[in-house]
Amino acid sequence: MPDHIYLFISAPPTIYPTNIVKILKSINANGMFKEFPNLNKSKFWRSALWSKVYYLGTAEAVSSEIIVNYI
């Protein structure tokens, strides 16, 4: 099972990329805790499901098609 995911997202320049990452991680964690309530009561209680680390890149040098094919 891979320990990472790829997302190809388009967002307006007024939204900071760090905010996008925080929102996506929060939505995912909330969904996981709802589907698996025992996670919330055990290992991850008062902790974080996601690490604070992430990689962010831009699509300046390549086309969208190349990125989609890679993913």
N, C-alpha and C positions, 0 to 999 in steps of 0.2 A: 504494500500500500504506500503510495507516495506521501511524503511529508510536506508537500507544498501544492499550491494551486496556481493556475494562470488565469488572469482576467484581462480582457481587453476592453477598456472603458473609455468613453468619450464624455468629457465634462466641460462646462464653461470655464474660462480662465479665472473667473471670480471665486471659484471654489478651490481651496487649498487641497492638494493631493493627500496630505496627512489627515484632513477631515474625512475624505472619502474612505480611506483605509479604516479609520476609527469607526465610522458608521457601518461599514461592511462587516467588520469583526464583531461589533456589538449586535447587529441583527442576527448573525450566525450563532453567536453564543446564546442569545435569548432563545432562539429556536431550538438549540441543542438542549438547554436546560428545561424547556417545556416538554420536549419529546422524551428526554431521559431525566426525570426529576431526581433520581439518585445521585447524579453527578453534582447537583447543587448542594446535596447534603453531605457529600463525602470529600473527595480529593480536591475539588475546586471551590469549596465553600470559602467565601471571602478571599478568593484568589482570582486568577485570570485564566480563562480557557485558552486564549491566544497569547503568544509571546509578544513583546513590544517591537520585535524586529520584523522588518519587511523590506523588500526591494521594490523600487519604483523606477521605471524607465519610460522614456518618451519614444514616439514613433516618428521622429524627424527624418532619420536617414533612410528609412525603408518604407515601403508601401503597406497599406492596411492588409492587402492580399497576402503578402509575405508573412506578416504576423499571424493572421488567421490560419494559414497553412502550417506554421510552426506549432501553434497551440493544438 
